Amino acid sequence: MTELKGKTAIVTGASRGIGKALASTAASLGINVAIAARQEGPLKETAAEIEKKYKVKVLAVPCDVTKLEDLENLVNKTKEKFGSIDILINNAGVSSQYPFEKQPIEDFEKLAHTNYLGYVRLIRLVINDMIERKSGTIINMVSGSTLCDPLPRSFIVYSSLKMGLRAFSKALFWEMRDRGIKVTSLLPGVTDTDLTGKLEEITADSSRLMTTEAIENAVKFALTVPANVCPLEIAVINQQTPWTKPVIPYKQEHPEK
């Protein structure tokens, strides 16, 4: 098991939901954390809560992951306080559920910058220091929807961007594996958080939703495997995920020959 106590992790989207849970998971392993989110108030509350509970150092940095200058500030502030960045947990995300022809065009840029470019840019900002030290862990929050072919209805812009992130993460692993850097993708099912609250068709039946616990355990596994092991992808799917419904109904009306 890799020694984690005293190492530093950045966790984005960390003021609530999955991100807060994952920042707490890292802290429970003795890792100091820099947590980032857009809203400063909830972020500071989360920082105080984690610091008090786990007795680690916590830095709260307001950050909009769609803005390059905010990402640069996050990296610089983290290095100023902790010296290095050993772990990056890319979690920030926005969701949007519409039939494609009804989806607001302005959604596209927000989804792309948050769910794909924000991840890639932040990795680019931390990876050269990891290469220099020949050590580092990158964990990207992808989506269980990328396991579906075709992608789930009314979710295709979000899911296709996550498909791109999944492909990028896998390719990055192959580029970085000989440099001591691990890259892991998490593919969670629909989880009971604020992010999924607006997905009315998917979340109508609460029994289909996961809690964050399974995702926390997946991250803990990724962080604690032996140094020569990298979980490339971890899919954690709720047993009753609605995404497993057939996209095309089994019973259809067919024209007569």
Sequence and secondary structure as in RCSB ss.txt:
>XXXX:A:sequence
MTELKGKTAIVTGASRGIGKALASTAASLGINVAIAARQEGPLKETAAEIEKKYKVKVLAVPCDVTKLEDLENLV
NKTKEKFGSIDILINNAGVSSQYPFEKQPIEDFEKLAHTNYLGYVRLIRLVINDMIERKSGTIINMVSGSTLCDP
LPRSFIVYSSLKMGLRAFSKALFWEMRDRGIKVTSLLPGVTDTDLTGKLEEITADSSRLMTTEAIENAVKFALTV
PANVCPLEIAVINQQTPWTKPVIPYKQEHPEK
>XXXX:A:secstr
    TT EEEEES SSHHHHHHHHHHHHTT EEEEEES HHHHHHHHHHHHHHH   EEEEE  TT HHHHHHHH
HHHHHHHS   EEEE         GGGS HHHHHHHHIIIIIHHHHHHHHHHHHHHHHT EEEEEE  GGGGSSS
  TT HHHHHHHHHHHHHHHHHHHHHGGGTEEEEEEEE  BSSGGGTT HHHHSSGGG B THHHHHHHHHHHHS
 TT    EEEE  TT GGGS SS SS      
